[in-house]
């Protein structure tokens, strides 16, 4: 039985009658916090308010276009993005602390030795998978290398006249922000809350709750990319499947090390190394400038590899390597029940 369904609430209901029943709907008296639906509704509403406030404040700041020099515009744009992301992450951790009664570590960010080992594996995995995709397309004649260390205008970040090496460094920092933000929101916050809330439902159980939460958040991950440039139903499906892979990296370890590492280097390698669009977005700098000429159904075309059938190669290979790593590092591949069983901050001192 999970925290969202406790026998103690039955005693409250019998003593207080209708008031106790109403309280039981909203409040878990054992854990002294709102139940999952209301926690999510309150937390996400607060997060939306913070996001709007940060966006309003950002709109008052000068743009990078008004700055001179080869380095300053690109640096300003990247630092501004990282500052915004940091503010939102701090807000999310604060909301989780107040509303969910979680410590920082309960979001999958324990940063112990195993966390960093997982992260290192994830970083390597995020390089290997797109490299395999690139080599397959190169061997099939579907992609051609047209330049080395190339920058271009009209890109995601305002690189301007900055040298390619400088732009690539900024791309790396940019994707640190992207990977930490998206994984903390989707996996660390949403998946954990949903799994905890479902674990006490009739016949769902802890394992069933974790599987449902993994699939639901993977679907959310796919939908969040549906509005990207050149998105297609296949690209949404593929990113949903990547969301399952990233989710497994979390629920098989109870740490966000693998998902954050893989997410970071997948994006950086796809766009910054091989010059493909990243989820429909062109970075404007790459170690290898490439031209994709193969069938769009396979290559993903203007959306990048995530929009084509070639992504299935990366998914299968990624699942196999993730299975190997978890078995090697943890001894067995299984769902970690800690994902769905809360360890609340007051309970740690008792």
N, C-alpha and C positions, 0 to 999 in steps of 0.2 A: 504494500500500500504506500502510495507516495504522499508527499507533504500536502498535496492539494486535495487529499481525501483522508481525513483523520478521524478516529473514533471519538476524540475529545469533542468534536463539533456536535456529535449526536447528543452528548450530555448537555451541552449548552442549549441545543434546540429544545430538549425535553423540559428544561428548567424555565426557559424564557418564552416558550410558546412561539407565536408568530414572529416576534422580534428576533428570537434566536434562529429561526429558520431563515429569515431574511439576512441576518448577519452571516449565516453559514454560506449563503450564496456568494457573498462578496469577500468574506474575510476568513483566513485560516487562523484559528485561535492558537493552535500549537506553534506555528511558525511566526505568528504576529506579523503577517503581511497579507496583501491582497492575493486572491487566487489568480491563476495564470491569465485568463482572458482580460481581467481588469488590470493586472500588472502590465501586460503588453499594451493595452489601450492607453493607459496612463503614461507609461514610459515612452511609447512611440509618439504620443501627442506632445509630450514635453520636448522630445528630441526634434520634432518638426518645428516647434516654436523656436528652439535654439538655432536650428538650421536657417530659418527665415531671418532671424535677427542677425546672424553672422553674414548672410547674403546681403542684407540691407546695409550693414556696415561696410562690407567689401565694395559695394557699388559706389561708395563715397570716396574710395581711394583712387589715386591716379592710376592710369593704365600703363602697361609697358611700352606702348607705342610712343609715349612722350619722352622716353629716355634715349640717350645717345650712347654710341660706342658699340663695339662688337659683343661685349660680355654682359653689360648691365641689364639690357632688356630681358634676355633669356634668364639671367640669374634672378631678377626681380619676379618674373612670372612664376618660376619654380618655388622660390621662397614663399611667395604669397600663397600658393596652393598648399604647401606643406604647413604653413601657419593656420590656414583654414581647417585643414584636416586634423591638425593637432587639437585645435579648439573643439571640434566636433567629437573627437575621441575622448577628450577630457570630460565633455558633457555626458557622453554615453556611459563612461565609467562612473561618473557621479550619480547619474540616474539609476544605474544598476545598484550602486551602493545604498541609495536612499530607498528606492522602491522595492528592489529585489532582495535587499540585505545581503549582497554579495561582496566578498573581498575581490581585489584585483585578480588574484590567482584563479578564482572560480569562473573566469571568462576564458580559460584556456591559455592564460599568459603567466604560467608559473615561473618561467625562465630558470628552471633548474638545469642541471647538466644534460639530462635526457632531452629537455626541450630544445637545447641548442644542437644536439646531435640530430634530432628530428628535422630541425630547420635546415641543417647542412644537407641532409638527404633531400629535402624538398627543393632546395636551391639547385642541387645537381639534377634532380628529376625534371625541373623546369627548363634545363638546358638540353637534356638528352631528348626529350619528346619532340620539341620543334625541330631539332637537328635531324631526327629521323624523318620527320615530315618533309623537310627541305631536301634531304638526300634522295628520297623516293621520287619527289617531283622532278628533281634535277636529272635523275636516271631515266625518267619517263619522257624527258624533253618538254615538260610542262612549265619550267621556269628557267630563265636565263639571267645570268649575272651581267649587269650592264655598267657597273662602276664600283669603286671602292672608296669608303669614307666620304659619303656624299650627303650634303644637306640641301633642303629645298624649302620654298616658301609655302604658305597656306597649310601649315601643319598644326598639330595639337598645341605645341608650345612655341612661343615667339622667338625662334632661334636667331632670326635676322642674319647678320653677317658673322655670327660666332663660328669659330672653327669646329670641325666635326667632333674632335676629341672632347671639347668642352661640352658640346650639345649632348654627347653620349653619356657623360658623367651626370648631367642634369636629368636625362631620361632615367638613369638608374635611381636617383633620389626620388623622382616623381613616382615611379612605380613602387618604391617603398611605401609611400603614402597610400597609393591605391590598394595595394595588397593588404596592408594592416587594417585599413579602414573597412574594406569590403568583407574581409574574413572575420573581423571582430563583430561587425553588425550582423552578418548573415549567419555565421556559424557560432561564434562565441556568445552572442546575445539571443538571437531568434531561436536557433536550434536548441540551445540549452533550456530556454523558457518553455518551448513547446514540448520538449521531451519530458520535463518535470511535470507539466500540467496534465499530460496524457497518461503518465505512468500509473495513476491510481484509478483510471477508468475501467469499467467492467470488461474483463477478458483482454484488455490491452497489454498490461504488464510493462515492465521496464524495457525489455528487449523490443517489444512491439512499438512502444512509444519512441524509442530511439530511431528505429527504422522509419516510422511515419514522419518524425521530425526531420530526418535526413532527406527524405523525398520531398517533403513540403518546402523546405528551405532551398533545395536544388531547383525546384520549380520557380520559386521567388527569384533566385539568381538568374535563371533564364529570362524571366519576364522583365527584370531590370535592364536587360540588354536588348530588349525588343525594339526600343526606340532609337538604337544606334544607327548611324548611316549605313545604308545598304543591307539592313537586317532582312532575313527571310524566315519562313517557318522552320527550315532546316537549321539555320544558325541558332534559333532559339532552342530547338531540341538539342543540338550539340552542346550548347552552353549549359543547358539543364543537366546533361549527362556529365559534363565537367564538374558541375556543382555536386553531383553524386560522388564523383571521385574525390573532390576536395572534402566533402562531408565525411567520407570514409577515413580520410587522413586524420580527421578530428575524432570521430567516435571510436576508432580502433586504437587511439593513443590517449584520449582525453587531454590532448594538448593541441594548440594551434600552430606548432612549429612546422609540421609538414605542409599544411595548406598555405600558410603565409609564404614560406620559402618557394614552393612550387608556383604560386600565383605571381610572385614577384619576377622570377626569372623566366617564366613562360612568356609574360608580356614583353619583358625587356629583350628576350632572344628573338621572339617572333618579329617584333618591330624594329628593335635597335640593332640586331645583328643581321637578320636576313631580309629586312626591308619589306616584309609583308604588312598589310593593314592589321591592326590589333582590334578585333571586334568592330571592324568597319572604320576605324580611325587611323589616319596616316600620321606617323610621328614626324616625318620631315628630316630624319637623319638615320643613317644605317651604316654599319660596317660594309655590308654588301648591298648595293642597290640592285634590285631584281625586277624583272618583268615577267608576270605570270601569263602564259598563253594557253594553258590547258583548259579542258572543259570546266565551266564554273561549278557544275554540280559536284565535281570531284575536288577542285582546288579551293572553292569558296569565292573565287573572283575578287570583287572589290571589298568584300567583308573580311577576307583573309582566311587562313586555314580553318578557323573555327566555324566557317560557314559552308564547308564542303565535306564530302564523304571521307576525305583524307584524314579528317579529325578522328574518325573511328580507329585508325591505326594508333594514334597517340593515346586514345582512351584505353584500348586493350593493352598496349604496352605499359601504360601508366598503372593500370590496375595490377598487372602481373608484378611490376617492380615494387609497388606499394605493399602488396601481399608479402613479397620476399623480405622487405625491410622490417615490417612489423613483426613477422615471425622471428627474424634474426634478433631484433632489439628487445622484444617483449616476451619471446618464448612461445607465444600462441597468438593466433589472429582471432580476436573476439571483440564484441562490443564491450566498451568500458562502462559499467553501470553508473560510475560517478558522473557521467554526462547527464543522467536523469535523476540522480539522487542528490539533493542539495546539501551543501555544507555551509550553513549560514554563519555570518560573522559573530553573533552573540554566542552561538553554540560552541565556538572554538575555545572559549574561556571557561566553559563549564566542566 
